[in-house]
Amino acid sequence: MSFFTELAHQYIDGEWKPGSGSWDIIDFNPYSGEKLASITVATADEVDQAYRAAERAQSAWADTNPYTRRLVFERALRIIEDREQEITEAIIAELGGTHLKAAFELHLAKEFLREAVQLALRAEGRILPSPSDGKENRVYRLPVGVVGVISPFNFPFLLSLKSVAPALALGNAVVLKPHQNTPICGGALVAKVLADAGLPAGLLNVVITDIAEIGDALIAHPVPKAISFTGSDRVGRHVATVCAANFKRAILELGGNSALIVLDDADVDYAVDAAVFSRYVHQGQVCMAANRILVDRSVEAEFTEKFTAKVRTLRVGDPADPATHIGPLINSSQAEAVTSLVEQTVKAGATPLVQGGAQGNLVSPSVLAGLPADSPVLRQEIFGPVALIVPFDGEEEAVRIANDTPYGLSGAVHTGDVERGVRLARRIHTGMIHINDSTVHDEPIVPFGGEKHSGVGRLNGDSMLEAFTTQKWISVQHGRSQFPF
């Protein structure tokens, strides 16, 4: 596709150029297997070039009037709206997203750009009192400088923009490394949109590469002061370790093992609809997905019957077909891992109410019940279309089961009594949880992030100020201080 080959380059200091590594990243359509593009990887030297370009450009950008900075994001928003069909087709082709998923991703991308427009004006300072007579304490909020952003493959356009746009709006420069499975939607396309919107050269640089080529160069480099990483907790742990060793700020948005809890007074039909969406949207490749569906035993039979019936109606196939609910997983290793996990869990004693097979990267939905309490699958993230139904007796057991995981990202509680749901939700060790809704939500001004192994720090709204700015105290002594010597 010409769209992909046109963007199949590194973007450093305002120039599109090939990488100089000794091997290529091949960008495949995960449904058809079609080769979309071939990109020679960036080397550690090119990572250095990108960071040095960002460093050179950042000071002037930080001094630019924020009313001027925000014009870039206003224009970027219009560009996305004008090119929405083209970007939709790219999301479908590169990551196997369905039409529904692409629309969801683009809607949120536009919302986050609207928030970036506002964020440009929110780096407010303060004047604080002093115990010393005649002293004025000014606290300035300043950009951290240069930010490194590492984005994932599941919502690459959105999750790149989600960190890139606020960091830039607040006066920083950025070096972005997209996931190697989504180098265009997660990297080059973001650069193209912002460049066309008038972002000055050097402020956003995109390096398409892999740790096998650059090692820790992206996170250990001396220029960036903050690293925003979205991905697995395993890699996130390493990113945090390297950042700590190099005195950098790490913002980590990691995996999840969310529970959707159905209480005895819930609207069962509505809870079924919410649970099916929460588990199977984008083939289950969502960190907030409802891995575990906890159902009060008094409504277990009704819920399970209706849930499995609805799951069987989900259409698996070509993501370019608007009628498709479930498209391919991102690559063959993911498809094989999910299929193998289902088989092992069934062998270990789980009951397959629905057991989907695999055809290429297409993995049909599975629903597993009767899991032993010590089943490892209950405590891990499943990045695929597999639902686990777990019964419980009363709220205490629901809370215990929901918290029995190293993760704490999202969740949901379904009940006929909203305040009962809120009381229970407060006891779940998770960064976000929703009453009578899906587990999958993101909004521009709410604090987004997790507890435990699901991350460190928050994004969105005022949390972006904490992530991408620093505070500087400047005192002014009006008059003369008295010194003891």
N, C-alpha and C positions, 0 to 999 in steps of 0.2 A: 504494500500500500504506500503510495507516494507520501501521504501524511506522515507515516512513520519514518521512512527513509530520509525525508527532509529534516526531521528533528533528531536523527540518530548521531548526535555529536555531543562532545563536551561543550559547556558554555562557561568560558573563563574570561573575565575582564571585558565583557561585552562582545566577545568573538566566539563564533561557532567553529570548533576545530576538532579534528580527530584526536583520540588518545594516543599515547605512544607506548602503551604496554605491548606485551608479546602475544596476547590472546584476545579473543572477542567474546563479548556477551551477546548471545543470540536471543532475540526477543520473539517468543512464539505466541500464537493464538492458542490458548489452552483447550479450546473446543475442537478446532479443525486441525491443529498442528501446523498451520501455515506459518512460515517464517515472515515476521513483520519487519524486522530490521536486524542489522549486525553492527555492534558498536565496539570499537577497540577500547579496552579499559584505560582509565586514567591511572597514572603511576603516582607514587608518593611525591615525586617532583611536581606533578601537576596539581596535586592537593596543596602543596606549598604555594604554587603560583596563584591558586584560587584564593587562599587565605591572605596572601600578600596583597592581591588586588582589592580584596574586601577591606583590608586594613587601610590602604591608601585612600579608598573612596569614602570611608565611614565618617571621618571628621567633618567634611563639608556637608554631608547629608544630615548629620546631627545638628549642624548650625542652620540648616534650611528651615524656614518658617514652617511650622507643622500644618498650617493651612495650605501651604504649597505641597507638602509631602502627601497630604491626604488626596490630592487630585489624582495621583497615580492609581489609587485604589478605586476611586470613582470611575476612572476610565477602564480599569481592568474589569470591573463589574459589567460595564456595557459591552466589552469585548466578549466576555463569556456568554452573555445573553445573545449576542449576535451570532456566535459560533456554537450555540448549544447543541445543534444537531450533529455537527462534526465531532464535538467532544464526547457526546453520547456514544457515537459509533466507535470512538477510540476506546472508551471504557469497556464496551461490550467486547471488542476485539482483543484488547491486551490482557484483561483480567477475567474475562468470562462473566462479567456482570450482566444481569438481566436488565431489561428496560426499566423495571421498577427500581432496581438497585441504582442504575445510572441516574435516574431522576432524583432519587433520594440524596445521592452524593452531590449532584450539582445544586440542588436546592440548598443544602447546608453550606456548600462552598460559597454560594452567593451571600448567604446570611453572614458568614464569617468575614467576608470582604466588607459588607456593610458595617460590621462592628469595627473592623480595622480603620475605616474612615473616621469613626468616632474616637477610637483609641488614640489616634494621633494627637488629640487635644487633651488627653487625660493625664499626662505626666506632670501632675501639679506638685509644687513645692509647699513648704510650710514655714511659718515663723513661730518658734517656741520660746517660752519664757526662760529666764536664767536666774539663778540665785545671786549672781553677781550684778551689782548695780551698773547700769549703763551698758549692759551687754545685750546684743541682739543675736539670737541663734537662728540662722537660716538653714533649712534642710532642702537641698535640691534633689530632684529625681532625674537621673541621667541615664542614657543608654549604657548597657554593659560594654558595648563596642562591637565585637564580631561574635555571631552565634553560629554554631554548627547544628544542622538539622539532619536527622536520619529518619526517613519515613518508611512505612511498611507497604506491603503489596495489596492489602484488602480494600482500603479506601485511599489510594495513593494521591489522587488529585486533591481531595479534601484535606487529608492529614498532612500533606506537605504545606498547602496554603495556610492551614490552621496555625502553624508555628511561624512560617515565613512571613506572612502578611503582618501580623502584629509586631514581630521583631523589627521589620522594616519601618512600619508606621511609627514606632517609638524611637527611630533614629539609629538603629543598628544596621550593620551589613551582615549578609548571610552566605554561608557555603552549605549547599544542600546535596546530600547523597541519597538518591531514591533507591528502593529495593531493586535488585538486579532482575527480578521478574517483571517489574513495571517501570522501566527506565524512562519511558516517554510520558505516560500520564502522571507519574510521580515526580518527574524532574524536568525534562526538556520542555514539556508543555507549559509548566508553571513559569519557566524562564521566558518562553515565547510570549505568553500573555502579558507578563509584567514589562518586558522589553517593549512590546507594542504599545503598552500604556504609558511609556515615557520614563520608566525607571532608569536613572543614569547608570552607565556602564560601571561594572565592578561591585555594585551593591548586592547583586545576587549572582552567585556562581554555582553551577551544577557540575558535579563530578560523578560520572557513571563508572563504577568500579566495584571491587569486592575485597573483602578482608584478605583473601588469598594473595592479592596483589599489593595492598598497601599496609597490611597489618593494622597497627593502632594509630597510623599517621593522622587520621581524621580527628580523633579525640585527644591524642596526646600533643598535638601541634601547639606551640606556645601562643599563637594569636587568639584563638577563640576563648572567650571567658565563660561561655555557657554552652552546653550541649543539650539539645532537645531530642530525645530518642523515643520512638514508638515501635514496639516489637515485643519479642518474647522475654519472659523474666530471666531466662538463662543468659541471653545476650545482654539484657539490661543490667544484670549483676556485674558483668565484665565492664560495661560502659561506666557504671558507678565507681568501680574500683579504680579504673584508669583516671577518671575525673578527679577522684579524691586524691590520688597520688600526685596530680598536677594542679591541685587547688582550683579546680573549675566547678562551676555550678552544674548540677545534673538535674534535668527535668525528665522524669521517666514515666511514660504511659505504657503499662505492660499488660500481661495477659489476665484472664479472668476465669472464674468457674461459678458463674452467677446462678442463684437459685430463684425460681419463680414459685412462690408459695400460694397454694390455693386453700383457703380456710373453709370451715364447714358451712359458713353462711355466704359463700361467694356465688355470684352469677356464673354458673358452670359453663354455659354456652359462650359467654363473653370471655371467660378465663381460657377456654379452649382456643378461641381465635387469637388471643394475646400470646398464648404459649406457642402456638404453631409459628406465628410470625417471629417471636423472640428466639426460637431455636433454629429456624430454617432460612431466615433472610440471608441472602448472599451465601447460600450453601452452608451456613453455619460458620463461615469464616469471619466472625465478628467477635472482638474481645468481650463485648457486653452480652453476647448470646446466652440464653438460658440453657446452660449445660444440664442442669438438674431441675426437674419439675417435681416439687414436693406437694403432695395432695393429702388432705385430711382423709383418714380412712373411711369416714362416713359418706364421702362423695367420690371415693376412689373408683368404684366400679363405673359410675355414670361418666365421670371425667375421662377415664381411660378408654371407654368404648367410643365416645365422641371424638376424642383426640386422635385415636388411631384411624378412625373413619376419615377424618379430615386430612390426615397425613397421606392416606392412600389416594386422595384426589390431587395431590400436588404433581404438577407436570414437570418431568425432567427432560432436558434436551437442549436444543440450540438456543443460546441466550439472545440471539438476534431475533428470535420469534417472540413477539410481544405476549404470547400466551404462556410462555415458559416461566415456571416458578423457580426451578432449580437448574442452574447451569453447571459448568465444570468446576472442579477444584483447580487451584492455580497451576499445579504441575503433577506429574506422575508419582513423584515420591510422596506428596501429600495424599493423593488418592490411595496409594498402596498402604500408607500408614493408617488411614482411617478404616479401610476395609479390614486390615489385619487386627486392629483394635477391637472391632465389632466381633470378629471371629473368636478372638482370645477371650473376650468377655462372656460370650455365649458358652464357650467350652468350660469356663470357670463357674458356670451355674446360672447365668442370667437367662431370662425367658425372652426370646425375640418375638414381640408382638407384631412387629414389621421388621423384616431384614432385607435391606436393599443390597443389591450387588453393584459391581462396577463395570463400566464399559468405557475403556480409555480413561479420561479424567472425569467422566460423569459418574458420580456415586449417588445412588438412589437413597432416599431416607430410610433410617432405621429407628425403631422404638424398642427400647429394652426395659424390662421390668424384672422384679424378683431378684434384684442384685444383692449378693451377700454384703453385710454391713462393712466388711473389711475390703471390699472390692477397690483396687487402686484407681479404677476409672472414675470413681466418685470424687476423687480429690485432685484430678488433673483437668487441664483445659483440653477440650476436644474441638479442633478446628475443622469441623465437618458436620454433615447433616445427620447427627446421631442424638436422640433424646433419651434421657434416663428418667423413668418415672419411679418416684420413691414415696411410699405411703408413710404417714406419721399419725400418732395419736396425741392430739392436743398441741397447744402453742409451745409448751416447754420443749417438747421433742422436735418441733419444727425449727426452733431457734438453734437447738444443739446441732441438728443435722446441717442446717444452712451454714453454721460457723465452722463446721468440721472440714476445713480446706485451707491451704496456705494462701489462697487468693481472697481478694475483697474489692472487687471493682463495682459491679452493679447488682441489681436484683429487683424483684417486684413482689408485692403482696396483694392478693385478691380477696376481698371481703365485702360484705354488705354494710359494714360499720367502718367508716373512714378513720375515725379516731382510734378504733381498735387496731386497724392496720398501721397507723402511725406509731402507736405504742410498740407494736411488734417490730416495725422497721427500725426503730431506734436501737433495738437490741442486736441487730445484725451487723457484724463487723465488716462494713463495706463503705466505699466512698460515696456511692449513689444508690438510691433505691426508690422505686416508684409504686404508688398505691393505685391499684385498679388500672394497670397499663402494662406496656411491654417493658422488658429489661433494656431495650436498645433505644437510647435517647442521647442526643447531644444538642445543646443550645448555646448560642454565642456568649451569653452573659452569666451563665451559671458556673460554679467551680467544678471542673471536670477532672476526675482522677480517682485513684484507688488507695486502699490500705493494704497492709501486709505485702505479699509478693506482687501485688498489682500496681505498684508504682510509688514514686516519691514526687511530691509537689502537685500543683494543680495548674490547669490551663483554663482559658476563657475569661472574658470580662476583666474585672480588676485583678484576677490571678495572673493575667498576662503582664501587668505592671511588675508584680513580684518576680516573675520569671525572667523578664528581659530588660529590666532597669535596675539600677543600684541607687542608693541614697548617699548623698555627700553633705556633711555638716560644715558650714562655713560660719564662723562667729565674727561678729563685728563689735569691737569695744568702742563705744561712744564715750569720750572722756579718757581718763587715765587709770589703769589698774595699779594697785599697790602690791609691790613684790617684797618678800621677806628678806631679800639680800640684794 
